[in-house]
Amino acid sequence: MFSVLKWTLWQRRWSIVWWSIGVVGLVLITLAFYPTIHSQSASLNKSFGDLSDSTLALFGGTDFFSPVGYLNSQLIYLMFPLLLIILGIGLGGSLIGREETDGTIESLLSRPVSRTGLLLAKAGAGAVGIFIVTGIGSIVIVAMARIVHLGIPLGNIVAACFACFMLVLALSAVAFLLAATGRGRAAALGAAVAYALGGYVVGSLAGTVHWLKTLSLIFPYHYYRSADILRGTFSWPSMYFFGLFILGCLLLAWLSFRKRDLG
C-alpha cells in the first residue's frame, strides 16, 4: 500500500512543485500590496460602500481594508482556496479515474495489494499532495504577514489555513468518490466543480438571502468561516463537519469500489 502511495506522489511531483510555485506567487503579490492599500483604506472603503451586501458577501464580507478584512477578502476566503480547490478536485478525480482510463488499474490490482489498500493509498497520496501545497502557501502567508505588519495573531492565520486545507480536502473527496463509483474522470471533475462552485455561491449568500440558509448546510463552504477564525471568534465544533464529510465520502467510495467490475 505504501509503495503505491509513494509511487503516486512521485508521478505527481512536478505538478505539486508547479502548484506550490503558483500559490507562493499569489501570496507574495497579494500581500506585497497591503501597505499601499492600507494607506488608502479610507477612500477605498468609501468607493466600495455602494456595493450591495450580496456582492460584498461573495468576497468574504463587508470589511475589505482592515488587516483581517484584507487578508480574508483578498486571499484566505477566495483566491487561496480557489487555487487549492482546482488542484484538489483535479487530484481527486484522477487518482482512480486516470488509472482506469489508462488501463493500468488492473496491473496495480494484480500486485499484492487489495482494493481497500489501493483506495486508501490513492486517497492518502492526494491528501499529502494537497497538504504539501497548502503548507508551503501557509508558511509564506505567515511570513508575509510578519513582513507587512498585518498585526493578526499568527495562530489565527495558521488556524485559517488549516480550515482552508480541510475545505479543499472535503471537495477533493467528492471528486474522489465520484471517480471511485465509475462515473468517469470527466464526469467526476465536472460534478465536483459544480458542487464546489454552487457551495461557494450558496454559502456566501446565505447570510443575506434568507431562503438559502437551510440549503447552504449541505455545502462545505457554509462551514468555512475564515474571517471569524482570523478574528479568533470561530466555533471550532463546526470543523467536525469537514472530518465527517471526508470520512463519509471515503466510506461510500470504498463501498462502491470494492464491488465494481474493473475488467
N, C-alpha and C positions, 0 to 999 in steps of 0.2 A: 504493500500500500504506500509506504513512504517513498519507494523508488518511483512510483507513478506521480506522486506529489512533486518530487524533486525534478523529474523529467518535464512535467507540465510547466513548472516555473522556469526551467531552463529554456523551454520553447518560447516563452513569452518574455524573456529577459530584456530584449530590446524594446518591446512595447512598454514595459514598466519603466525603462530608462527614459524614453521619449515623453511619456506621460508625466513623469516626475519633472523633467525639464520644463514642460509646458505649464504645470501647476506652479513651479517656482517662479517662472516668468510672470505669470498672472499676479502672484502675490507681490512681487517686487514692484511691478509697475503700479499696481493699485495703491499700495501703502506709501510709496515714494512721493505721491502727490498729496498726502494728507496734510503736511504743514501748510501748503499753499491753500488747500481747500478750507482748512480750519481758520486761517486768517481772514477769509471772506465768508465765513459761515452766516453772518447776519444777513447779508444781501442775498445769499443763496437760499436761505430759509424763506425769505420774502418772495423770491421768484417761484419757489415750489409751493407756496401757500395756496395757490389757486387750484391745485390738482385735487381731484376727488379722493375721498377716503379709500374707495375701492382700488383706484390706480396706485395710491401710495402703499396699500396693503400688499400688492404684488411684489413690492421691493423690500418688504420686511417691516413696514411701519411708517410712521409719520416723522420720525426724528432721524434725519439723514446726516447731520453735520456735527453732532456731538461725537466724542470718541467712540462710544458704544454704537451710536447710530450709523456712523461712517463705516466702521468695521463690519457691522451686521449687514447693512444695505448694499455695500459695495463688494462684499466678499463672502462672509460666512453664510448668509441666508440664501444667496442665489448662485453667484458665479463659481465659488469654490465647490459647493455640492454639485452644481451642474456639470462641471468637467468630470468630477469623480463618478457621477451617475452614468455618464456616457461610457466611461471606462468600465464601470461595474456591470452595466447591462450587457455591454459587448462581451465581457468575460463570461458572465452568467449564461448567456445564450450560446456561446461557442465551446465551452468546456466539454460538454457532451455532444452538442449539435454538430460541431466540426468533425469530431471523431466519426460520427455516423455518416455525415456527408462524404467524408474522405474514404470511408470503408475500412477504417483502421481499428474500430472498436472491437471487432471480433478477434483480431490478433491480440489485443490487450487482454481480453477475457480468456484467451487460450493460455495465458500465463497463470501462475498460482496466485490469482487474486480474485476474490469473489465480486459479485456485482455491488454488494454493500461496500466493500473495500474500495472499489473503483469510484463509486459515487462520492464517498467521503474524501478520497484523495483529490478528486477534481474540485469538490467544494472547498476543501482546505487550501488548495493552490490558489483558487480565486480569492478567498478571504485574505491570504497572505499577500497576494499582489496588490489588492486594494489597500491593505494596511500599510504596505511599504510606501505607496504613493501618497496616501493621506498623512502618514507620519512625517515624510520629508516636507510636504507642504505645511504641516502644523509647526514643525521646527522653524521654518522660515517666517511664518506668521508671528510666532513668539519673538523671534529675533528682531524682526522689523518693528513690532510693537514697542520694543525697548528703544530702538534707534530713533523712531519718530516721536517717542514720548506720548503714547496714547493714554497712559495712566490707568489702563484696565488691569486688574489683578491677573497675573499670568495663569493662576489656577483656573480662573473663569474662562480664559481663552483656550486652555488645554481641554477643559470640560466641553466647550462648544465644538471643538474639533473632534472630540470623541463622539459626541452626539451626531456630528456630520458623518463620521465613519459608520455608525450604526444605521443611519438613514440610508446610506449608499448600499450597505450590506443587505438591508431589507429589500430594496428594489432589485438588487442583483439576484437575490434569492427567488424573486418572481420569474425572472428570465430563466434561471437555472431549472426551476420547477417545470416551466412550460417546455423547455428543451428535453427534460427527462421523460416527459409524457409522450414524446414523439411528434410534437406539433411541427417540428422542423425549425431550423435555425432562424430563417427569415421571419416566420410567424411568431416565434418566441420573442425575438427582438422587437418586432412591431407592437405586439401586445404589451410587452413590458414598458416600452417607451410611452405608449398611450396611457397606461396606468400611472406612470410616473408624472407625465405632464398633466393629466387630469387631476391627480392628487395635489400637485403644486397649485393649480388654479383654484380648486375647491378649498384646499386647506388655507390658502392665503385669503380668500374672500369670505370664509365662514364667519369671520369677526364682524363683517359689515353687511352680509346678506344672510338674513335670519334663517331662511329655509335650507341653507347649505350646511348648517351646523351639524345636524344629525348625519347627513351624507358624508361629511368630512371624517367621521370617526373610523371609516374603513380604510383610510389612506394614511400611510406612514408620515406624510408631510404635516398632518394635523398635530402630531406629537413632537415635531421638531421646533422647539421654541428657543431659537438661538439667541434672540435678544434678551430673553429672560435669563438664560444661562450666563451671558456676558455681564448682566447686572447682578448676578448672584442670587436671583429670586426664583430660580427654576425648581419645580417639584420633581425630584428625581424618580419617584414611582412611575411617572409617565414613561420612563425609559424601559420599563418592563415590557411595554408593548412591542418594542423592537426585538427583544430577545424571544418573546413568544411567537412573534410573526415569523422570524427566521427559522426557528425550530419547527413551526408548523409547515412551512414551505419545504424544508428538508425531509420531514416525515412523509408528506404527500409525494415528493419526488421519489423517495425510496419505495413507497408502496406501489407506485406506478412502474418504476424502472425494473424492479426485480421480477415483474410478471410479464414484461414485454418480450415479444419475439423480435430479436435483433438480426435475424438471419436475412 
